[in-house]
Amino acid sequence: MLRASGLLDIFVCFLAKPAKAVGIPSEILPLALLRPFSGGGSIGLLTDMIKSYGADSRISRTAAILCASTETTFYTISVYFRSTRVKYTKGVVLAAIFGDLVGILCASFLSTINF
């Protein structure tokens, strides 16, 4: 739905230059933006990337490492904290987003040095 509406493309255009400055390919930005919200949607994007760029391309390998090193952050936080009735999740959300950013940067770095 985000891809069809064009909202994902707007975010990608906005983040492409800063991502390129730190070495993140702009082709994986849609996956990096969607992964914290939707596991199924991100797997669909990963499948499309592998079909489009080939399984041995740097973009596909970076995307695969990204999917393996990040989590569906907001889903996980909502499920686990709802069951334990924790109400104040601000610190956890910030730490989880930081962890996702580190996972994205490490995926790009690892795919650059290994492939």
C-alpha positions in Angstrom: 0.0 0.0 0.0 2.9 2.4 0.8 4.5 1.6 -2.6 1.3 2.0 -4.5 0.5 5.3 -2.9 3.9 6.8 -3.6 4.6 7.7 0.0 7.5 5.3 0.2 9.0 7.0 -2.9 8.7 10.4 -1.3 10.6 9.2 1.8 13.2 7.5 -0.4 13.8 10.7 -2.4 14.2 12.7 0.8 16.7 10.2 2.4 18.7 9.2 -0.7 21.5 11.8 -0.4 22.1 11.4 3.3 22.1 7.6 2.8 24.5 7.8 -0.1 26.8 9.9 2.1 27.2 7.1 4.6 27.4 4.4 2.0 23.9 3.0 2.0 22.6 2.1 -1.5 19.4 4.1 -2.2 17.8 0.9 -3.6 17.5 -0.6 -0.2 15.9 2.5 1.5 12.4 1.3 0.9 13.2 -2.0 2.7 15.0 -0.1 5.5 11.9 2.1 6.0 9.4 -0.7 5.9 11.2 -3.3 7.9 10.5 -1.8 11.4 6.7 -1.8 10.6 6.0 -4.9 8.6 7.8 -8.3 8.4 5.7 -9.6 5.6 5.9 -6.4 3.5 9.7 -6.3 3.9 10.0 -9.9 2.8 8.0 -9.0 -0.3 10.3 -6.1 -1.0 13.3 -8.4 -0.5 11.9 -10.9 -2.9 11.3 -8.1 -5.5 14.9 -6.9 -5.1 16.3 -10.3 -5.5 14.2 -10.8 -8.7 15.2 -7.4 -10.0 18.9 -7.2 -9.2 19.8 -10.9 -9.0 20.7 -12.9 -6.0 24.5 -12.2 -6.2 24.2 -8.4 -6.5 25.5 -6.1 -3.8 22.0 -4.6 -3.4 20.3 -8.0 -2.9 23.0 -9.1 -0.4 22.8 -5.9 1.5 19.0 -6.2 1.6 19.2 -9.8 2.8 21.7 -8.8 5.6 19.4 -6.0 6.5 16.4 -8.3 6.9 18.4 -10.7 9.0 19.9 -8.0 11.3 16.8 -5.9 12.0 13.5 -6.6 13.6 9.9 -5.6 13.0 10.4 -3.1 15.9 7.0 -1.6 16.4 5.1 -4.9 16.1 7.4 -6.5 18.6 7.1 -3.6 21.1 3.4 -3.5 20.8 2.9 -7.2 21.3 5.3 -7.7 24.2 4.5 -4.6 26.1 0.8 -5.0 25.7 1.0 -8.4 27.3 3.0 -7.1 30.2 1.0 -3.9 30.5 4.0 -1.6 30.2 2.8 1.9 29.3 6.0 4.0 29.0 7.9 2.7 26.0 9.7 5.9 24.9 13.2 4.8 25.8 12.6 1.3 24.4 11.4 2.8 21.1 14.4 5.1 20.8 16.8 2.2 21.6 15.1 -0.1 19.1 15.2 2.5 16.3 18.9 3.1 17.1 19.4 -0.7 16.8 17.7 -0.7 13.5 19.9 2.1 12.2 23.0 0.2 13.4 21.7 -2.9 11.6 21.2 -0.9 8.4 24.7 0.6 8.5 26.3 -2.7 9.3 24.4 -4.4 6.5 25.8 -1.9 4.0 29.3 -2.0 5.5 29.4 -5.8 5.6 28.2 -6.2 2.1 30.8 -3.7 0.9 33.8 -5.4 2.5 32.7 -9.0 1.9 31.2 -8.9 -1.6 
